[in-house]
Amino acid sequence: MTWTEVTEAEYTAALECLPPAVRLRYGFLLGEPETRVFGRPVYAAYLHVGGRYYAGSRSMSAQEFRTLNVAELQLPEHGNV
């Protein structure tokens, strides 16, 4: 999984388009599943960490998102947002 920096407006638009499937202090999963993997729904993932906003490169399950260790993620240092 890689994370791409997005603007606050892009993050907010995704957050407001549907109620989130999962919302935690560090981000959310978009409210509509994109598909299913091994029978489990997976969703577009967004993070808000250190005042910056990110979108995931692939969909995640709710369980996977809840167990993210944000401190260990390889987030880009600077983006062209």
N, C-alpha and C positions, 0 to 999 in steps of 0.2 A: 504494500500500500504506500502510495506517495500522496503528499498533500500539496495542493496548489493554493497560493494566496489569492483571495478574492477581495473585492471591496466590501465595505460595510453595507452598502446598498444592495449588493448581490446576496449577501448573507441574510439580510433582513427580508428581502423579497422572497427567498426560499422559505424562511421561517414563517412568513405571513400567508403564503399561498394555501397552506393546509395546516390543520393542527398537527404538531409533531407526533411521530410514532413514539419517540423517546426524547425527552429533554432533560439534560443534566447540566451541571454548572459549567461545563466546558464545551457544550455544543448540543446538537440535536440530530435526529434522523428524520428526513423528510417524511411526511405523513402517509404517503402512498407507496406501497412496495413496488420496486422496479421489476422484480421477478422473484423466483424462488430458487434456492440452492439446497439440494438434499431435502426438499420439502419445506424448508424454512423461508419465510419472506425476508428479503434483503432490501435495504433502503439507501438512498443517497445520504452521505454523511457530511456534516459541517461542524467545524470547530471554531471556538473563539478563545484564543489563548494569548495572554500577554498583550492585549489590546489589538491583536491582529486576527484576521478571519481566513479560514481555509476550507476548501472543498476536497473531499477524498477522491482518489482516482478510481475507486471501485465501490460497489455497494457493500453494506455490512449488515449483519443480523443484529437484532437488539441485544442479544447476549454478548456478541463480540464488542459492540459499542460500549456496553456497560462495564466491560472489563479492561478497556483501554487504560494504559498507564501513560497519561499525557506527558509526564516528565521524561519519559524515555523515547518519545516520538522524534523522528528525524524531520523537523519542520524546516522549510526554507528560511535562510537568514534574511533575505530581502527579495521582495517580489516586484514585478512591474505591473502594478495594479492601476 
